[in-house]
Amino acid sequence: MTETELPRLEDCLELYAAAVERYGSKPFTAARAKRELAGTPSTGLLELAVAYGLFEFDGDAYAVRVEPDEPERAWRANAIDRAERIRTAAVERASERTGGTDGVRALTHDSRRFASVAVGERAALEGILDRLEGVPLEEYDGIVLRSPGEHANAVQRLADRLCEPAVANETDLSRPFQKESTDVVGDDKNDLEFRLFLERE
């Protein structure tokens, strides 16, 4: 396969055109597509079309992601968003495979490398410090605290504690952290991950 060949792209484009004509921007199920669209598209072909960014899938139904008459900037934004999500997931998966220390792994954000720590709703400062102990923080640009979106306030409070100079003085952190930025990732509004990035002062 050459660099310009994309698996079953023509089939996906035919399916996309048929879905636009039949459903417009309205959602449809795989079963309905198999009944109503020519060629009885398989679930695998629908999923491949999702991967190409032609459709979106919410777990129950598919829908055209960008309609053909939308401006080029909409198509570009769709492609950039998809590429960024794939890149983030790929970097995180690679980091997971390289292992970590006590649940701490690497996460790349804006071309910088952060020690990533998952935080629960009732996470305590002492527990976070225990997990960071032994992690070569000098190899990272900072740390990122990750939690489900509904626990964002708890993460903010925890980050405030981590940024206190007294915490650095009483531990091996040597220099306090400062909040750098936040991010929210995820496709489903009910399953978002909140990320708070901290850098060393």
C-alpha positions in Angstrom: 0.0 0.0 0.0 1.4 3.4 -1.0 1.2 6.5 1.2 -1.7 7.9 -0.8 -3.9 4.8 -0.4 -6.5 4.9 2.4 -8.4 1.6 3.2 -11.8 1.5 1.6 -12.0 5.3 1.3 -14.2 5.1 -1.8 -16.7 2.8 0.0 -16.8 5.2 2.9 -17.4 8.2 0.6 -20.2 6.4 -1.1 -21.7 5.6 2.3 -21.3 9.2 3.4 -23.0 10.6 0.2 -25.9 8.1 0.7 -26.3 9.1 4.4 -26.2 12.8 3.6 -29.0 12.3 1.0 -31.1 10.1 3.2 -30.6 11.6 6.7 -28.9 14.9 6.3 -27.6 15.8 9.8 -30.1 13.6 11.6 -28.8 10.6 13.6 -29.3 7.0 12.4 -28.6 3.6 13.7 -26.5 0.9 12.1 -29.6 -1.3 11.7 -31.4 1.5 10.0 -28.5 2.2 7.6 -28.4 -1.5 6.7 -32.1 -1.5 5.9 -32.3 1.8 4.1 -29.0 2.5 2.4 -27.8 0.8 -0.8 -25.1 -1.8 -0.4 -26.1 -2.8 3.1 -23.1 -1.1 4.8 -21.5 -3.2 7.5 -20.8 -1.9 11.0 -17.1 -2.1 10.2 -17.5 0.3 7.3 -19.5 2.7 9.4 -16.7 2.6 12.0 -14.1 3.2 9.4 -16.1 6.2 8.2 -16.1 7.5 11.8 -12.3 7.1 11.9 -12.1 9.2 8.7 -14.2 11.9 10.3 -17.1 11.5 8.0 -19.5 10.4 10.8 -19.7 10.8 14.5 -20.9 8.1 16.9 -22.3 8.6 20.4 -22.5 5.0 21.4 -26.0 4.5 20.0 -26.4 6.3 16.7 -24.3 7.7 13.9 -24.6 11.1 12.3 -22.9 13.0 9.5 -20.1 15.0 11.1 -19.6 17.7 8.5 -22.0 18.2 5.7 -20.5 18.5 2.1 -21.6 22.1 1.6 -20.0 23.4 4.8 -17.1 25.7 4.3 -13.5 24.4 4.1 -12.7 25.7 7.5 -15.3 23.4 9.1 -13.6 20.4 7.3 -10.2 21.6 8.4 -11.3 22.1 12.1 -12.8 18.6 12.0 -9.6 17.1 10.7 -7.4 19.0 13.2 -9.7 18.0 16.1 -9.5 14.3 15.1 -5.8 14.4 14.6 -5.2 16.0 18.0 -7.4 13.4 19.8 -5.5 10.6 18.0 -2.2 12.2 18.8 -3.0 12.6 22.5 -4.4 9.1 22.8 -1.3 7.6 21.0 1.1 9.5 23.2 -0.7 8.4 26.3 -0.8 4.8 25.2 2.9 4.8 24.4 3.6 6.3 27.8 1.5 3.6 29.5 3.5 0.8 27.7 6.8 2.3 28.9 5.6 2.0 32.5 5.7 4.5 35.3 6.3 4.9 39.0 3.4 4.1 41.4 0.8 5.0 38.8 2.6 8.1 37.5 3.1 8.2 33.7 4.0 10.7 31.1 1.5 12.9 29.2 2.5 15.3 26.5 0.7 18.7 26.3 1.7 21.5 23.9 5.0 19.7 23.1 5.9 19.5 26.8 6.1 16.4 29.0 4.2 16.2 32.3 4.2 13.5 35.0 0.5 12.5 34.9 -1.3 11.6 38.1 -4.9 10.4 38.3 -6.9 12.0 41.1 -10.0 10.7 42.8 -12.7 12.7 44.4 -11.3 12.3 47.9 -7.6 12.4 47.0 -5.4 13.7 49.7 -2.3 15.8 49.3 -0.3 13.2 51.2 -1.3 10.5 48.8 -0.3 12.6 45.8 3.1 13.4 47.4 3.6 9.7 48.1 3.0 8.8 44.5 5.4 11.5 43.3 8.1 10.3 45.7 10.9 8.7 43.6 9.6 10.1 40.3 12.5 12.0 38.6 10.5 15.3 38.3 13.6 16.9 36.7 12.9 14.9 33.6 9.4 16.5 33.3 8.2 20.1 32.6 5.8 19.7 35.4 2.9 17.5 36.6 -0.7 17.2 35.5 -3.5 16.2 37.8 -6.3 14.2 36.0 -9.8 13.5 37.2 -13.4 13.0 35.9 -14.8 16.4 35.0 -17.2 16.5 37.9 -14.3 16.4 40.4 -12.6 19.5 38.9 -13.2 21.6 42.1 -11.5 18.9 44.2 -8.5 18.9 41.8 -8.3 22.7 42.0 -8.2 22.6 45.8 -5.5 19.9 45.7 -3.4 22.0 43.2 -3.7 25.0 45.5 -2.1 23.0 48.3 0.6 21.7 46.0 1.5 25.3 45.1 2.0 26.3 48.7 5.7 27.1 49.4 5.5 25.3 52.7 4.7 22.0 50.9 7.9 22.2 48.9 9.9 23.1 52.0 8.6 20.1 53.9 9.1 17.6 51.1 11.6 16.6 48.5 9.9 18.7 45.9 12.5 21.5 46.5 10.6 24.1 44.5 6.8 24.8 44.7 4.5 24.3 41.7 2.4 27.0 40.0 -0.7 26.5 38.0 0.0 26.6 34.3 -3.2 25.7 32.5 -6.3 23.5 32.5 -7.9 21.4 29.8 -11.0 19.2 29.4 -10.9 16.3 27.0 -13.4 13.7 25.8 -16.1 13.3 23.2 -19.0 12.6 25.5 -20.2 15.5 27.7 -21.0 12.9 30.4 -17.5 11.4 30.3 -15.1 14.3 30.3 -11.6 14.3 31.9 -10.4 17.4 33.6 -6.6 18.1 33.5 -4.8 20.7 35.6 -1.2 21.3 34.6 1.4 22.6 37.1 5.0 23.7 36.5 7.9 24.2 38.8 8.6 27.8 39.8 
